[in-house]
Amino acid sequence: MPETSPLDTHRPFYQCVRCGNCCRWPGDINITAAEAAAIAAFLGIPEQDFIQNHTRLNANRTGLSIVDKPDGSCLFLEGVNTCLIQPVKPAQCSGFPNEWNFPGWRDQCEAVEV
């Protein structure tokens, strides 16, 4: 019997088209300590400065979340759907919609089924 990979499932797999809609949804962008360190290093700022100026306590008070812009979009979303931290973006961002999603996400996300 051939081995299967985690992607060999009966559910569709989606490819991001960088529409930026998920970067504009309300809610927490949770980050781990390792992700905070990686983002700070990528931005060239001390980790403590990043934590103090770019994060907040998440809604369930169990960890850190990236601060939103006043319009509710991600702090690191710029221009035409450009992620300023793309190479080190949090797993929550890079895993959507294949590793996690929520009811109704297809109404907003332009990812294509592959």
C-alpha positions as CSV (number, residue, x, y, z in Angstrom):
1,M,0.0,0.0,0.0
2,P,1.5,3.4,-0.9
3,E,2.3,5.9,1.7
4,T,0.2,9.1,1.8
5,S,1.2,12.6,2.7
6,P,-0.8,15.0,4.8
7,L,-2.0,16.6,1.6
8,D,-3.3,13.3,0.2
9,T,-6.8,13.8,1.6
10,H,-10.2,14.0,0.1
11,R,-10.6,17.7,0.9
12,P,-9.6,20.3,-1.6
13,F,-6.3,22.1,-1.5
14,Y,-6.2,25.8,-2.1
15,Q,-3.5,28.1,-3.5
16,C,-3.4,31.6,-2.2
17,V,-3.7,34.3,-4.9
18,R,-2.7,37.1,-2.5
19,C,-6.0,38.9,-2.6
20,G,-5.3,40.2,0.9
21,N,-8.8,39.7,2.2
22,C,-7.7,37.4,5.1
23,C,-5.4,40.3,6.1
24,R,-8.4,42.5,6.5
25,W,-10.6,40.2,8.6
26,P,-11.2,41.1,12.3
27,G,-9.7,38.9,14.9
28,D,-6.4,37.9,16.4
29,I,-3.2,37.1,14.5
30,N,-1.6,35.0,17.2
31,I,2.1,34.6,17.3
32,T,4.5,32.4,19.2
33,A,7.6,33.6,21.0
34,A,9.7,32.2,18.1
35,E,7.6,34.0,15.6
36,A,8.0,37.3,17.5
37,A,11.8,36.8,17.5
38,A,11.9,36.0,13.8
39,I,9.7,39.0,12.9
40,A,11.8,41.3,15.0
41,A,15.0,40.1,13.5
42,F,13.5,40.4,10.0
43,L,12.5,44.0,10.8
44,G,15.9,44.7,12.3
45,I,14.6,45.8,15.7
46,P,15.1,44.5,19.2
47,E,12.6,41.7,20.1
48,Q,11.4,43.7,23.1
49,D,10.7,46.7,21.0
50,F,8.7,44.6,18.6
51,I,6.7,43.0,21.4
52,Q,6.0,46.4,23.0
53,N,5.1,48.3,19.9
54,H,3.6,45.8,17.5
55,T,1.8,43.2,19.7
56,R,-1.0,43.1,22.2
57,L,-2.4,40.5,24.5
58,N,-4.8,38.3,22.4
59,A,-8.5,38.2,23.1
60,N,-8.4,35.1,25.3
61,R,-5.4,36.5,27.2
62,T,-3.2,33.4,26.5
63,G,-0.6,34.9,24.3
64,L,0.4,37.7,21.9
65,S,-1.3,38.9,18.8
66,I,-0.1,41.4,16.2
67,V,-1.7,44.8,16.6
68,D,-4.3,45.8,14.0
69,K,-4.3,49.1,12.0
70,P,-7.1,51.5,12.9
71,D,-9.2,50.1,10.0
72,G,-8.8,46.5,11.4
73,S,-6.4,45.2,8.8
74,C,-3.1,43.7,9.7
75,L,-0.4,46.1,10.8
76,F,2.0,44.6,8.2
77,L,-0.4,44.8,5.2
78,E,0.8,47.6,2.8
79,G,0.0,48.8,-0.7
80,V,-1.8,46.4,-3.0
81,N,-1.9,43.3,-0.7
82,T,1.8,43.3,0.2
83,C,2.8,41.6,3.4
84,L,5.8,43.4,4.8
85,I,6.9,40.3,6.7
86,Q,6.0,37.7,4.0
87,P,9.2,35.6,4.5
88,V,8.6,35.3,8.3
89,K,4.8,35.7,8.5
90,P,3.1,33.7,11.3
91,A,2.0,30.1,10.9
92,Q,-1.6,31.3,11.4
93,C,-1.2,33.4,8.2
94,S,0.7,30.9,6.1
95,G,-1.6,28.0,7.1
96,F,-4.8,29.6,5.9
97,P,-7.0,28.2,4.3
98,N,-5.4,24.7,4.0
99,E,-4.5,24.1,7.7
100,W,-7.4,26.0,9.2
101,N,-10.4,28.0,8.1
102,F,-13.9,28.8,9.3
103,P,-17.5,28.6,8.1
104,G,-18.1,31.2,5.3
105,W,-14.4,31.8,4.5
106,R,-15.0,31.1,0.8
107,D,-17.3,34.1,0.6
108,Q,-14.3,36.4,1.2
109,C,-11.2,34.4,0.2
110,E,-10.2,34.3,-3.5
111,A,-7.9,31.2,-3.1
112,V,-8.2,28.8,-6.0
113,E,-8.7,25.1,-5.7
114,V,-5.8,23.1,-7.1
